[in-house]
């Protein structure tokens, strides 16, 4: 198995961490993975390991993982980070795989950068255009912040984190290996002993608070002239009153706005597509690679 290298690069004034495997090859595309809110690059290890021998990069977005811890005020900033990251590393022939906020960022990045050849968007958290005119649904704390700001942040060990989360909500749907990676790489040593979340709860809350800050993403969608595959989770109930992760936050009409879009609907899957159905993602990525090679 190709060794994993943790590297850092300064992009738009922010220190970003990324994990690299392999080297570029003219015969194969470079695979670029971007994670969802509150997660990190290493949640993709289970999927990436199916592509040994490829040049693969997985990015920790700003405020996440080993990247610089800064709050997110506008979702466009993550797409601009990603485009600048691609330019700084002089990447090309990219097949991008993004999940949730990471997929949203990939749309903006692909409208800026010509380095992308194909995109796989795993429930990209782009809602109905009209939804951007209304506040984000869901409760807030007494401070006005999203409940994520009150997440437990300190753990004695990754194993304690796994034990605490393993039976809760969407985490119970994760493949055990992926839950283990999420916990192991999602913690950093705490100066007071034990471990603390690499993505601070305040940062995660800032992402949710800004979730409807980027209606311009639809301009990016229309600009993209490469094949795009959306994998969309099960539809939410009609009386949905708040955002959760049991179903899809992605507008079903989104695929029609892409010039070369297709959609794979997963009616039995939660929003956590790469954690719940990693083999399905592997299969789709293999299909996309084959299409790239034929082209």
SULMO-V885255 format. One record per pair of residues at least 24 apart in sequence whose ideal C-beta (glycine too) atoms are under 10 Angstrom apart, sorted by the first residue. I is the first residue (numbers start at 1). J is the second residue. Records with the same first field share a line. If there is no record, write none. Layout:
BEGIN
I->J / J
END
This chain:
BEGIN
1->48 / 49 / 52 / 53
2->48 / 49 / 51 / 52 / 53 / 54 / 55 / 56
4->41 / 42 / 45 / 48 / 49 / 56 / 58
5->57
6->41 / 42 / 60 / 65 / 66
7->57 / 66 / 89
8->60 / 66 / 67 / 68
9->59 / 67 / 84 / 85 / 88 / 89
10->68 / 84 / 88
11->59 / 62 / 67 / 68 / 80 / 81 / 82 / 83 / 84 / 85 / 86 / 87 / 88 / 89
12->62 / 77 / 80 / 81 / 83 / 84 / 85 / 88
13->62 / 68 / 70 / 84
14->61 / 62 / 63 / 67 / 68 / 69 / 70 / 77 / 81 / 84 / 85
15->60 / 62 / 66 / 67 / 68 / 69 / 70
16->59 / 60 / 61 / 62 / 64 / 65 / 66 / 67 / 68 / 81 / 82 / 84 / 85 / 88
17->41 / 58 / 59 / 60 / 61 / 62 / 64 / 65 / 66 / 67 / 68 / 198
18->57 / 58 / 59 / 60 / 61 / 65 / 66 / 67 / 85 / 89
19->44 / 45 / 48 / 56 / 57 / 58 / 59 / 60 / 65 / 66 / 185
20->55 / 56 / 57 / 58 / 89
21->45 / 48 / 49 / 51 / 52 / 53 / 54 / 55 / 56 / 57 / 58
22->51 / 52 / 53 / 54 / 55 / 56 / 57
23->53 / 54 / 55
24->54 / 55 / 89 / 90 / 91 / 92 / 93
25->53 / 54 / 55 / 93
26->93
27->293
28->53 / 54 / 55 / 93 / 95 / 289 / 292 / 293
29->54 / 55 / 92 / 93 / 94 / 95 / 96 / 116 / 117 / 118 / 285 / 288 / 289 / 292 / 293
30->54 / 55 / 56 / 57 / 86 / 89 / 91 / 92 / 93 / 94 / 95 / 96 / 115 / 117
31->55 / 56 / 57 / 58 / 93 / 94 / 95 / 96 / 97 / 120 / 285 / 288 / 289
32->56 / 57 / 58 / 59 / 82 / 85 / 86 / 89 / 91 / 94 / 95 / 96 / 97 / 98 / 106 / 109 / 115 / 116 / 119
33->57 / 58 / 59 / 95 / 96 / 97 / 98 / 99 / 102 / 106 / 120 / 274 / 281 / 285
34->58 / 59 / 60 / 61 / 78 / 79 / 81 / 82 / 85 / 96 / 97 / 98 / 99 / 100 / 101 / 102 / 103 / 104 / 105 / 106 / 109 / 122
35->59 / 60 / 61 / 64 / 65 / 97 / 98 / 99 / 100 / 101 / 102 / 103 / 105 / 182 / 199 / 274
36->61 / 64 / 98 / 99 / 100 / 101 / 102 / 103 / 104 / 122 / 123 / 124 / 125 / 207 / 245 / 271 / 272 / 273 / 274 / 275
37->61 / 63 / 64 / 72 / 75 / 78 / 99 / 100 / 101 / 102 / 104 / 125 / 148 / 199 / 203 / 204 / 205 / 206 / 207 / 208 / 211
38->63 / 64 / 100 / 101 / 148 / 151 / 182 / 186 / 197 / 198 / 199 / 201 / 203 / 204 / 205 / 207 / 208
39->64 / 65 / 99 / 100 / 101 / 102 / 181 / 182 / 185 / 186 / 198 / 199 / 204 / 272 / 274 / 275
40->64 / 65 / 66 / 67 / 181 / 182 / 185 / 186 / 187 / 198 / 199
41->65 / 66 / 67 / 102 / 181 / 185
42->66 / 178 / 181 / 182 / 184 / 185 / 186
43->99 / 174 / 178 / 179 / 181 / 182 / 185 / 186 / 272 / 274 / 275 / 278
44->97 / 99 / 102 / 178 / 181 / 274 / 275 / 278 / 281
45->177 / 178 / 180 / 181 / 182 / 184 / 185 / 278
46->174 / 175 / 177 / 178 / 180 / 181 / 274 / 275 / 278 / 279 / 281 / 282
47->97 / 178 / 274 / 275 / 278 / 279 / 280 / 281 / 282 / 285
48->97 / 278 / 282 / 285
49->177 / 278 / 282
50->278 / 279 / 281 / 282 / 283 / 285 / 286
51->282 / 285 / 286 / 289
54->95 / 285 / 289
55->91 / 93 / 94
56->97
57->85 / 86 / 89 / 91 / 94
58->97 / 102
59->85 / 86 / 98 / 102 / 105
60->185 / 198 / 199
61->85 / 98 / 101 / 102 / 105 / 199 / 207
62->105 / 203 / 207
63->198 / 199 / 200 / 202 / 203 / 204 / 206 / 207
64->101 / 102 / 186 / 197 / 198 / 199 / 200 / 203 / 204 / 207
65->185 / 186 / 188 / 198 / 199
66->185 / 188 / 198
67->198 / 199
69->188 / 198 / 199 / 200 / 202 / 203
70->200 / 203 / 206
71->200 / 202 / 203 / 204 / 205 / 206 / 207 / 209 / 210
72->101 / 203 / 204 / 205 / 206 / 207 / 208 / 209 / 210 / 211 / 213
73->206 / 207 / 209 / 210 / 213
74->210 / 213 / 214 / 216
75->101 / 104 / 105 / 108 / 125 / 126 / 207 / 210 / 211 / 212 / 213 / 214 / 215 / 216 / 217
76->104 / 105 / 108 / 210 / 213 / 214 / 215 / 216 / 217 / 220
77->105 / 108 / 210 / 213 / 214
78->102 / 104 / 105 / 106 / 108 / 109 / 207 / 210 / 214
79->104 / 105 / 106 / 107 / 108 / 109 / 110 / 111 / 112 / 113 / 214 / 216 / 217 / 220
80->105 / 108 / 109 / 112
81->105 / 108 / 109
82->106 / 107 / 108 / 109 / 110 / 112 / 113 / 116
83->108 / 109 / 110 / 111 / 112 / 113 / 114 / 115 / 116
84->109 / 112 / 113
85->109 / 113
86->110 / 112 / 113 / 114 / 115 / 116
87->112 / 113 / 115
89->115
90->115
91->115 / 116
92->116 / 117
93->117 / 118 / 292
94->118 / 119 / 226 / 292
95->119 / 120 / 226 / 227 / 229 / 285 / 288 / 289 / 291 / 292
96->120 / 121 / 226 / 228 / 288
97->121 / 122 / 229 / 231 / 274 / 281 / 284 / 285 / 288
98->122 / 123 / 124 / 125 / 274
99->123 / 124 / 125 / 231 / 271 / 272 / 273 / 274 / 275 / 281
100->124 / 125 / 207 / 233 / 245 / 249 / 250 / 271 / 272 / 273 / 274
101->125 / 207 / 208 / 210 / 211
102->274
103->230 / 231 / 250 / 273
104->211 / 214 / 217 / 220 / 249 / 250
105->214 / 217
106->220 / 224 / 228
107->214 / 217 / 218 / 220 / 221 / 223 / 224 / 228 / 254 / 258
108->214 / 216 / 217 / 219 / 220 / 221 / 223 / 224
109->220
110->220 / 221 / 223 / 224 / 225 / 226 / 228
111->216 / 217 / 219 / 220 / 221 / 222 / 223 / 224 / 225
112->220 / 223
114->225 / 226
116->224 / 226 / 227 / 228
117->226 / 227 / 288 / 291 / 292 / 295
118->226 / 227 / 228 / 229 / 260 / 285 / 288 / 289 / 291 / 292 / 295
119->224 / 226 / 227 / 228 / 229 / 230 / 258 / 260 / 261 / 288
120->227 / 228 / 229 / 230 / 231 / 264 / 274 / 281 / 284 / 285 / 287 / 288
121->228 / 229 / 230 / 231 / 232 / 250 / 254 / 255 / 258 / 261 / 263
122->229 / 230 / 231 / 232 / 233 / 250 / 264 / 266 / 269 / 271 / 272 / 273 / 274 / 275 / 277 / 280 / 281 / 284
123->230 / 231 / 232 / 233 / 234 / 245 / 247 / 248 / 249 / 250 / 266 / 269 / 270 / 271 / 272 / 273 / 274
124->217 / 221 / 228 / 230 / 231 / 232 / 248 / 249 / 250 / 251 / 254
125->211 / 217 / 243 / 248 / 249 / 250 / 251 / 271
126->214 / 215 / 217 / 218 / 220 / 221 / 230 / 249 / 250 / 251 / 254 / 257
127->211 / 212 / 215 / 217 / 243 / 248 / 249 / 250 / 251 / 254
128->250 / 251 / 252 / 253 / 254
129->215 / 217 / 218 / 251 / 253 / 254 / 257
130->215 / 251
131->211 / 212 / 215 / 249 / 251
132->211 / 212 / 213 / 214 / 215 / 216 / 217 / 218
133->212 / 215
134->212
135->212
136->208 / 209 / 210 / 211 / 212 / 213 / 242 / 243
137->211 / 212 / 240 / 241 / 242 / 243 / 244
138->208 / 211 / 241 / 242 / 243 / 244
139->241 / 242 / 243
140->205 / 208 / 209
141->205
143->205
144->205 / 209
145->201 / 202 / 205 / 206 / 208 / 209
146->201 / 202 / 204 / 205 / 206 / 207 / 208 / 209 / 210 / 211 / 243
147->201 / 205 / 208
148->199 / 201 / 202 / 203 / 204 / 205 / 206 / 207 / 208 / 209
149->200 / 201 / 202 / 203 / 204 / 205 / 206 / 208 / 209
150->201 / 202 / 205
151->197 / 199 / 200 / 201 / 202 / 204 / 205
152->196 / 197 / 201
153->187 / 190 / 195 / 196 / 197 / 198 / 199 / 200 / 201 / 202
154->187 / 190 / 192 / 193 / 194 / 195 / 196 / 197
155->183 / 186 / 187 / 190 / 194 / 195 / 196 / 197
156->190 / 193 / 194 / 195
157->183 / 184 / 187 / 194 / 195
158->182 / 183 / 184 / 185 / 186 / 187 / 195
159->183 / 184
160->187 / 194 / 195
161->186 / 187 / 195 / 197
169->244 / 245 / 246 / 270 / 272
170->244 / 245 / 246 / 270 / 271 / 272 / 275 / 276
171->245 / 272 / 275
172->270 / 276
173->245 / 246 / 269 / 270 / 271 / 272 / 275 / 276 / 277
174->270 / 272 / 274 / 275 / 276 / 278
175->274 / 275 / 276 / 277 / 278 / 279
177->275 / 278
178->272 / 274 / 275 / 276 / 278
179->275
181->275
182->275
208->243
211->243 / 249
217->254
218->251 / 254 / 257
221->254 / 255 / 256 / 257 / 258 / 259 / 261
222->257 / 258 / 259
223->259
224->257 / 258 / 259 / 260 / 261
225->258 / 259 / 260
226->258 / 259 / 260
227->258 / 259 / 260 / 261 / 262 / 288 / 291 / 292 / 295
228->254 / 255 / 257 / 258 / 259 / 260 / 261 / 262 / 263
229->255 / 258 / 260 / 261 / 262 / 263 / 264 / 284 / 285 / 287 / 288 / 291
230->254 / 255 / 258 / 261 / 262 / 263 / 264 / 265
231->262 / 263 / 264 / 265 / 266 / 269 / 273 / 274 / 277 / 280 / 281 / 284
232->263 / 264 / 265 / 266 / 267 / 269 / 271 / 273
233->265 / 266 / 267 / 268 / 269 / 270 / 271 / 272 / 273 / 276 / 277
234->265 / 266 / 267 / 268 / 269 / 270 / 271
235->265 / 267
236->271
243->271
244->270 / 271
245->270 / 271 / 272
246->270 / 271 / 272
247->271
248->273
END
